[in-house]
Amino acid sequence: MELELKKDSFEAYETGGEVTLTQEETTETIVPDYCPDIGRIVETEGKIFLHSRELREGSGEVTGTVRISVLYLPEGESGIRVLEFAMPFSMESDHRTLADCTSLTAEVETEFLETRMLNPRKLFTHCKLVCHMTGYQRTSVCFCSDVTAEPELCVEKRQEEQHAIFLTHIAEKDFTFSDEMTLPSGREGAVELLTSRACSTVTDTKVVGNKLIFKGIFTVGVLYRPEEGRCCTASAELPFSQIMEVEGVSEAALATVELQLTGCDLQLGDDHEGRQIAVTLYFHATAMLREERELGLLCDLYSTSYQTSYEAEPLSLVCFRQTLERREAVRETLEIGVVADSILALTATCGTVSVSREGEQVTLRTGVSVRAMYQDEGGSPLAAERCMDVTCRLDLPEDCRVTARAVCPEEIQGSLTDRGIEVRFQVLFYIEAATRVKRICISKAELDPDTPRDMAGAPSLVLRSLGSGESAWDLAKAYHTTIATILAANQLEREEDLPREKLLLIPRKRA
């Protein structure tokens, strides 16, 4: 007969596939008629805006735009000018790479970006993109927690309590954020915005009812041209708070929110001094909501009176997950080979984070591309770039999987030295550590009530001690008795009191 098992199940997400793609894009751009001829290119910057992420027949497709800003010096004129244009891209994974996935996340970054002049009216831009895609499958977590059997069948069961963390919901929404930044009082007003950057930091998340509230800061930086004199930079921290609908989520759920820019619009305000800048950011929010649960797993059973058999299946569970933030201070010199008169602008962009480990020590490494725009003694603007390796070390359990990303959340500081430009900035590592365990869980069990266990010739009492790695359950199952019977025979109250170095009385269980 098949024993009646109590089965529990719920829906959750599992990582269904991860893929990294690289792709090169090139374009030729004609300088518009309203712009002067290009004399020399000073620097090229690119901002990535993702437009869509789609799953189609097992493949993932990401589309977006690299918004290129080329800073240049015009022929026969003074002052830096900017030429902006868009470079659209589309990246698709191999067929069936993300089979059965229902949700897709993606991050795209530039590994290489360069613009060169073909002639004073024509530019050639070369860009290499790296895309990291992760697909998630919707799956049912099924397990047996108990068995129901009549007392006369003498069924003994072993249940194990397991702490587990499940990704239960993935929510997405597009947002528009608008605010105004004011240039510092000690700096000149702007007559033209040349380049801008924006990065986000989510500082707080909370589930209230069916809504997820998340708060954070947008750090916005601009390079601008004043009425007279050299270019200036400014930055501002703009706080934000947003709400997403999340149906069926426990208020105790832990939320992780990732923001990706889909567009950016900065405009000078209406004030005559050029000190107000209207900021509009368009971004896509992806919320990962996880719930912690205590599961009771039926992992073994037997009958002291009848032959039993069962089928078991492995159950993979996340039992440990921790999110961390670590800051590393960087102070390096960017050698430029000439004598600089002043620094115009400094930027720092973090690349992909690599993870290596030795025992419990985890080492994170990222390459930070530092760019400096400066003026030499003759007042001519120049640019220099260097990739700086930044390392972060921390201790985590050996069996956990570690992923991380890095950003430079604050404005980079710099000063002129006799060797070049000394730069000072912070790198913030966002770290996620997770440990998976595999547990065996009974999925089907049978017992034959017409065939009692043949105990003829079996001793009524056995004298032996616990073997290495052996538990009281193993002992009771091997001799077709119960843990309670062994404890009573040895005048003990708890299973933990069983000594390993002494012989134990193991009587046969009486009917």
SULTAKA-V606815 format. One record per pair of residues at least 6 apart in sequence whose ideal C-beta (glycine too) atoms are under 7 Angstrom apart, sorted by the first residue. I is the first residue (numbers start at 0). GAP is how many residues later the second one is. If there is no record, write none. Layout:
<<I/GAP> <I/GAP>>
This chain:
<<0/445> <0/446> <0/448> <1/444> <2/144> <2/146> <2/442> <2/443> <2/444> <3/143> <3/144> <4/139> <4/142> <4/293> <4/437> <4/440> <5/138> <5/139> <5/140> <5/142> <6/135> <6/137> <7/135> <7/137> <8/131> <8/132> <8/133> <9/131> <10/127> <10/129> <11/127> <11/129> <11/154> <11/155> <11/156> <12/90> <12/123> <12/124> <12/125> <12/154> <12/157> <13/122> <13/123> <13/125> <14/119> <14/121> <15/82> <15/84> <15/85> <15/119> <15/120> <15/121> <16/80> <16/81> <16/84> <16/118> <17/116> <18/74> <18/78> <18/114> <19/110> <19/112> <20/70> <20/72> <20/110> <21/106> <21/107> <21/108> <22/66> <22/68> <22/106> <23/104> <24/62> <24/64> <24/102> <24/104> <25/99> <25/100> <26/60> <26/98> <27/94> <27/95> <27/96> <28/56> <28/94> <28/96> <29/91> <29/92> <30/7> <30/52> <30/90> <30/91> <34/46> <34/48> <35/38> <35/39> <35/41> <36/37> <36/38> <36/83> <36/84> <37/34> <37/36> <37/79> <37/82> <38/34> <38/35> <38/36> <39/32> <39/33> <40/29> <40/31> <40/74> <40/75> <40/76> <41/29> <41/30> <41/31> <41/38> <41/331> <41/339> <41/341> <42/28> <42/328> <42/330> <42/340> <43/24> <43/26> <43/69> <43/70> <43/71> <44/24> <44/150> <45/20> <45/21> <45/22> <45/64> <45/67> <45/81> <46/20> <46/217> <47/16> <47/18> <47/60> <47/61> <47/62> <48/15> <48/16> <48/18> <48/212> <48/213> <48/214> <49/12> <49/14> <49/56> <49/58> <49/210> <49/212> <49/234> <50/12> <50/13> <50/14> <50/211> <51/11> <52/9> <52/51> <52/53> <53/7> <54/43> <54/46> <54/49> <54/80> <56/38> <57/37> <57/38> <57/39> <57/40> <57/41> <58/33> <58/34> <58/35> <58/36> <58/38> <58/39> <59/32> <59/33> <59/38> <59/44> <59/73> <59/75> <60/29> <60/31> <61/29> <61/44> <61/46> <61/69> <61/71> <62/26> <62/27> <63/25> <63/44> <64/21> <64/22> <64/23> <65/21> <65/23> <65/44> <65/61> <66/17> <66/19> <67/16> <67/17> <67/19> <67/57> <68/13> <68/15> <68/126> <69/12> <69/13> <69/45> <69/53> <70/9> <70/11> <70/123> <70/124> <71/9> <71/11> <72/7> <72/308> <73/7> <74/45> <78/146> <79/114> <79/145> <79/151> <79/301> <81/112> <81/113> <86/38> <86/40> <88/40> <90/38> <90/40> <92/40> <97/6> <97/37> <99/37> <100/34> <100/35> <100/36> <101/34> <101/35> <101/36> <102/33> <102/67> <103/29> <103/31> <104/29> <104/181> <105/25> <105/26> <105/27> <106/25> <107/21> <107/23> <108/21> <108/242> <109/17> <109/18> <109/19> <110/17> <110/19> <111/15> <111/16> <112/14> <113/12> <114/8> <114/9> <114/10> <115/8> <116/6> <117/6> <135/34> <140/25> <142/152> <142/154> <142/172> <142/298> <143/154> <143/297> <143/298> <143/299> <144/151> <144/152> <144/153> <145/13> <145/152> <146/8> <146/10> <146/151> <146/154> <146/298> <148/6> <152/150> <152/153> <152/294> <152/296> <153/149> <153/150> <153/151> <154/146> <154/148> <155/145> <155/146> <155/148> <155/326> <156/141> <156/144> <157/141> <157/142> <157/143> <157/315> <158/137> <158/138> <158/139> <159/137> <159/139> <159/279> <160/133> <160/135> <161/133> <161/135> <161/155> <161/157> <161/277> <162/131> <162/156> <163/129> <163/131> <163/153> <163/154> <163/155> <164/125> <164/127> <164/153> <164/156> <165/124> <165/125> <165/127> <166/121> <166/123> <167/121> <167/122> <167/123> <168/77> <168/80> <168/120> <169/116> <169/118> <170/41> <170/73> <170/75> <170/116> <170/118> <171/112> <171/113> <171/114> <172/71> <172/112> <173/88> <173/110> <174/67> <174/108> <174/110> <175/104> <175/106> <176/41> <176/63> <176/104> <176/106> <177/101> <177/102> <178/59> <178/100> <179/89> <179/96> <179/97> <179/98> <179/99> <180/39> <180/55> <180/57> <180/96> <180/98> <181/93> <181/94> <182/6> <182/7> <182/51> <182/92> <183/50> <186/45> <186/47> <187/38> <187/39> <187/41> <187/44> <188/37> <188/84> <188/85> <188/86> <189/34> <189/35> <189/36> <189/78> <189/84> <190/34> <190/35> <190/36> <190/83> <191/32> <191/33> <192/29> <192/31> <192/73> <192/75> <193/29> <193/30> <193/31> <193/37> <194/28> <195/24> <195/25> <195/26> <195/68> <195/70> <196/24> <196/150> <197/20> <197/21> <197/22> <197/63> <197/66> <197/83> <198/20> <198/208> <198/210> <199/16> <199/18> <199/59> <200/15> <200/16> <200/208> <201/12> <201/14> <201/55> <201/57> <202/12> <202/13> <202/14> <203/10> <203/11> <204/7> <204/9> <204/50> <204/52> <205/7> <206/39> <206/42> <206/44> <206/46> <206/48> <207/43> <209/35> <209/36> <209/37> <210/32> <210/33> <210/34> <210/35> <211/32> <211/34> <211/43> <211/75> <212/28> <212/30> <213/28> <213/43> <214/25> <214/26> <215/24> <216/20> <216/21> <216/22> <217/20> <217/22> <217/63> <218/16> <218/18> <218/190> <218/191> <219/15> <219/16> <219/18> <219/59> <220/12> <220/14> <220/190> <221/11> <221/12> <221/44> <221/55> <222/8> <222/10> <222/122> <223/7> <223/8> <224/6> <225/6> <229/112> <229/114> <229/145> <230/113> <230/114> <232/112> <234/176> <237/41> <241/43> <243/41> <243/43> <245/41> <245/43> <248/40> <249/41> <252/36> <252/37> <252/38> <253/36> <254/32> <254/34> <255/32> <255/67> <256/28> <256/30> <257/28> <258/24> <258/26> <259/23> <259/24> <260/20> <260/21> <260/22> <261/20> <261/21> <261/22> <262/19> <263/17> <264/15> <265/11> <265/13> <266/11> <267/6> <267/9> <268/7> <268/8> <268/9> <296/142> <296/144> <297/143> <297/144> <298/140> <298/141> <298/142> <298/143> <299/173> <300/7> <300/9> <300/141> <300/144> <301/6> <301/175> <302/144> <303/176> <303/177> <303/178> <303/205> <304/147> <304/148> <304/206> <305/141> <305/142> <305/143> <305/145> <305/146> <305/147> <306/141> <306/144> <306/146> <307/137> <307/138> <307/139> <308/137> <309/132> <309/134> <309/135> <310/132> <310/133> <311/128> <311/129> <311/130> <311/131> <312/128> <312/130> <313/124> <313/126> <314/123> <314/124> <314/126> <315/120> <315/122> <316/119> <316/120> <316/122> <317/116> <317/118> <318/116> <318/118> <319/77> <319/80> <319/114> <319/115> <320/113> <321/111> <322/108> <322/109> <323/107> <324/103> <324/104> <324/105> <325/66> <325/68> <325/103> <325/105> <326/99> <326/101> <327/62> <327/64> <327/99> <328/97> <329/58> <329/60> <329/94> <329/95> <329/97> <330/93> <331/56> <331/91> <332/84> <332/86> <332/87> <332/88> <332/89> <333/36> <333/38> <333/50> <333/52> <333/86> <333/87> <333/89> <334/84> <334/85> <335/38> <335/48> <335/84> <335/85> <337/38> <338/37> <338/38> <339/34> <339/35> <339/36> <339/76> <339/81> <340/34> <340/35> <340/36> <340/38> <341/32> <341/33> <342/29> <342/31> <342/71> <342/73> <342/78> <343/29> <343/30> <343/31> <343/37> <344/28> <345/26> <345/66> <345/68> <345/77> <346/24> <346/65> <347/20> <347/22> <347/60> <347/64> <347/77> <348/19> <348/20> <349/16> <349/18> <349/56> <349/57> <349/58> <349/77> <350/15> <350/16> <350/18> <351/14> <352/11> <352/12> <352/13> <352/51> <352/52> <352/53> <352/76> <353/11> <354/7> <354/9> <354/47> <354/49> <355/7> <356/6> <358/39> <359/35> <359/36> <359/37> <359/38> <360/32> <360/34> <361/32> <361/34> <361/40> <362/28> <362/30> <363/27> <363/28> <363/40> <363/65> <364/24> <364/26> <365/24> <365/40> <365/61> <366/20> <366/22> <367/19> <367/20> <367/22> <367/40> <367/59> <368/16> <368/18> <369/15> <369/16> <369/18> <369/53> <370/12> <370/14> <371/11> <371/12> <371/42> <371/49> <372/8> <372/10> <373/8> <373/47> <374/6> <375/6> <389/37> <391/37> <395/6> <395/37> <396/38> <398/36> <399/33> <399/34> <399/35> <400/33> <401/29> <401/31> <402/29> <403/25> <403/26> <403/27> <404/25> <405/21> <405/22> <405/23> <406/21> <407/17> <407/18> <407/19> <408/17> <408/19> <409/15> <409/16> <411/11> <411/13> <412/11> <412/12> <413/7> <413/8> <413/9> <414/7> <452/27> <454/53> <457/50> <459/47> <459/48> <460/44> <460/46> <461/17> <461/44> <462/40> <462/42> <463/39> <463/40> <463/42> <464/35> <464/36> <464/37> <464/38> <464/39> <465/9> <465/32> <465/34> <471/11> <471/14> <471/23> <471/26> <472/10> <474/11> <474/31> <475/6> <475/7> <475/10> <478/27> <479/29> <480/25> <480/26> <480/27> <480/28> <481/27> <482/12> <484/22> <484/24> <485/18> <485/20> <486/6> <486/8> <488/16> <488/18> <489/14> <489/15> <491/6> <497/6>>
